Amino acid sequence: MECLSRCLDVVEKKKEFKHHPRCKKLNIIHMMFADDLLMFARADIPFVSAIFQAFTKFSKASGLEANLHKSDVYVAGVPESAANQIVDALGIAKVSFPFKYLGVPLTTRKLSYTECKPLIEKTVIFVMPKKVMKEIQKICRMFLWSGTGEGSAKAPVSWESLCLPNHVPNGLTWSIRKIWANREVFVEAGDADKFIKHGKYSIQKMYLNLRKNASSVTWKRIVCNSKASPKATFIVWLALQNRLATKETLLKWNMQIHGDCVIYQTQLETLEHLFF
């Protein structure tokens, strides 16, 4: 799907292309989730046709074609005649707002209480057992390092280190406030006064007390604020942790492989050899 994103990015960078009014500041032209694709443009035939042609180009190249009978067009803020022209040009059925996506009602206006009520009724707040949480973390670890939720893989970086925050928040959500209201936290701390600042309870001080102690790192700006792709950023982070799966590392894991670099074939494949 990265190829599709590139095709749509080409359309977006054209000077004559006009974004959807609500998407201009964020430079959003499309969103993808699983096998769903949402594309946005100003409700004019040239702009709508441009992104549809980009998608058609991707379909012909990849063989992945959308089922137009299961696709819909949502038009708002234009006369009915203009909306009908867009629908005729695309050959896709027009549907009106609101509609549900992933169980959440979407509309062009502020949601009413009646529209949100089914969502509220389905919301269940409960505390999961520690065993369940550990199982979820186990699945996340396996997916991160092996790409699947099954089997086992040696983790180059511990899960505790992976979950360390990259900044200290000044405020936290309502749910965290409720969790931290538990008296056991104060009992374990030994002195509740350490959480008081200027006569008021400080969430930041509580957060610093609960989180795992860790020193600041010099590469924060490279990894946390990088505009590179997530894959590239993740590889850089592993390299900085000296946890890339180089042949030197694989040999330490007792894997039966040749340690020579596949390019030079005369030196051991180490992190320093590959990058420096």
Secondary structure, 3 states (H helix, E strand, C coil): CHHHHHHHHHHHCCCCCCCCCCCCCCCCCEEEECCEEEECCCCCHHHHHHHHHHHHHHHHHHCCCCCHHHCCECCCCCCHHHHHHHHHHHCCCECCCCEEECCEEECCCCCCHHHHHHHHHHCCCCCCCHHHHHHHHHHHHHHHHHCCCCCCCCCCCCHHHHCCCCCCCCCCCHHHHHHHCCHHHHHHHCCHHHHEECCEECHHHHHHHHCCCCCCCCCHHHHHCCCCCHHHHHHHHHHHCCCCCCHHHHHHCCCCCCCECCCCCCCECCHHHHHC
